[in-house]
Amino acid sequence: MRNGRLGRLGGGIGTALGVGALAVGALAMAPAAGAVEPQSATLSFDCGTYGSGTATLTAAQDGTSATIEVSTSAITAPIDIGAGSVNSTLTLAKNGSGTTDFTGKSNPAIPAGGAVSTGPLTGTVAAGDSLEGKSLKIVVLGLTVTCNATSAQSPGPFVF
């Protein structure tokens, strides 16, 4: 009878170890990246003589590295623009005081008359950072276009 109890106890320990191993495995497979909220936001930009319109910002985070992609109807391409030929700097208000820049040169090909898309633009974040778009500077074919936000980011700032 004693062996029967020991056998059941051993089976219980084995089951507990198996469940523990599954839990550890699930944690190991979970992404290490923090979650940015919201993942997408909009705001309005005024680009002076180049136009004005709405921009959509899409953010992603992997630890302290973050990316933001920008698509805006505020600027359209006068001619076909090749992939990787637009230098972009997105300046964001950081935690209510100061700013941080996300930069990059990773635009897709943009056809003449098409809305400008750029990114991913890369930057560094810390846990709890709150970032809201303020301006976008685009340099293409030697021409610099600066767009300033004319609205608050909606639904709100990115929180990393």
ABEGO torsion letter per residue (X at the ends): XAAAAAAAAAAAAAAAAAAAAAAAAAAAABBABBBBOBABBBBBBBAEAAEBEBBBBBBBBBEABBBBBBBBAABBBABBBBBGABBBBBBBBBGGBEBBBBBEBABBBBBBGBBBBBOBBBBBBBBGBBBBBABBBBBBGGBBBBBBBABBBOAEBBBX
